[in-house]
Each structure stands twice: as C-alpha cells, then as structure tokens.
Amino acid sequence: MIFAVRNLSVLSYAQGFTLWHYRAGQARLDDVATLGFFNNAADLLKVGDMMMISGIDGGRVVFIASTAMGVRTEPLS
C-alpha cells in the first residue's frame, strides 16, 4: 500500500506534541510500520509524536523515532 495523506488525521495537539491517527485501509500493520512509509509526511511528523494506526489486521500505537533519514516508527511497549 502507498501512503495517503488524506488518511492521516490529528487527534490532539498540545505543547509541540501531536497524537495522530492513520487509517491504513486494506494494508497490514507490518507493511505500514516499515522504514520510510510515512516519508511523504515527514514535514508534519516530529520525533516523539505518537500515532494510532488502524489496519486490516488490527491496530497499533507507535511513536515517531526519526524523521531525518526517513520516517521510522517504533511500537510502544
């Protein structure tokens, strides 16, 4: 699946922190979590932001770990 900015929404914003939601549609969570999937939104995302992702196989909460060399997400533990 290709990233679609229309599926990315801000749920909350405060003090420089943003909580996002991404609706992945028919994509699997592991495909959406790959390095660089969110590169087209790198100008919107900041390190430390959190994102809830809804995919065909469930949901996941991740945080934005890097944006400099490609957007990298990491699951919350």
C-alpha positions as CSV (number, residue, x, y, z in Angstrom):
1,M,0.0,0.0,0.0
2,I,1.1,3.5,-0.7
3,F,0.9,6.3,2.0
4,A,-2.2,8.5,1.5
5,V,-2.0,11.8,3.4
6,R,-5.8,12.0,3.4
7,N,-5.8,9.0,5.8
8,L,-3.6,10.9,8.3
9,S,-5.5,12.9,10.9
10,V,-4.6,14.9,14.0
11,L,-6.4,13.7,17.1
12,S,-4.8,16.0,19.6
13,Y,-2.1,18.7,19.8
14,A,-0.5,20.4,22.8
15,Q,2.8,21.9,23.7
16,G,4.5,20.7,20.5
17,F,3.2,17.1,20.8
18,T,0.8,15.6,18.3
19,L,-1.3,12.5,18.6
20,W,-2.1,11.2,15.1
21,H,-4.3,8.5,13.6
22,Y,-3.6,6.8,10.3
23,R,-6.3,4.7,8.6
24,A,-4.4,2.1,6.6
25,G,-7.4,0.6,4.9
26,Q,-6.5,-2.8,3.4
27,A,-2.8,-2.6,4.4
28,R,-1.3,-4.8,7.1
29,L,0.2,-3.2,10.1
30,D,3.7,-4.6,9.4
31,D,3.6,-3.0,5.9
32,V,2.7,0.4,7.3
33,A,5.4,0.2,10.0
34,T,8.2,-0.2,7.5
35,L,11.0,2.4,7.4
36,G,10.1,5.3,5.1
37,F,6.3,4.5,4.8
38,F,5.5,7.9,6.2
39,N,8.3,9.9,4.4
40,N,5.7,12.0,2.5
41,A,4.5,13.3,5.8
42,A,8.0,13.9,7.3
43,D,7.3,17.7,7.3
44,L,4.3,17.1,9.6
45,L,5.6,14.5,11.9
46,K,8.1,15.2,14.8
47,V,10.2,12.8,16.8
48,G,8.2,11.9,19.9
49,D,4.8,12.3,18.3
50,M,2.5,9.2,18.8
51,M,0.3,7.6,16.1
52,M,-2.5,5.2,16.3
53,I,-2.7,3.0,13.2
54,S,-5.8,1.1,12.1
55,G,-5.1,-1.7,9.5
56,I,-6.9,-4.7,8.1
57,D,-5.3,-6.9,10.8
58,G,-5.9,-4.7,13.8
59,G,-4.5,-1.7,15.5
60,R,-1.1,-0.5,16.8
61,V,0.2,2.6,18.7
62,V,3.7,3.8,17.6
63,F,5.9,6.7,18.3
64,I,7.9,8.6,15.7
65,A,11.5,7.8,16.4
66,S,13.2,9.6,13.5
67,T,12.5,11.8,10.5
68,A,15.9,12.8,9.3
69,M,16.9,9.8,7.2
70,G,13.4,8.5,6.6
71,V,10.5,8.4,9.0
72,R,11.0,5.5,11.4
73,T,8.2,4.3,13.8
74,E,8.6,2.1,16.9
75,P,5.8,0.3,18.7
76,L,5.1,1.3,22.2
77,S,5.9,-1.4,24.7
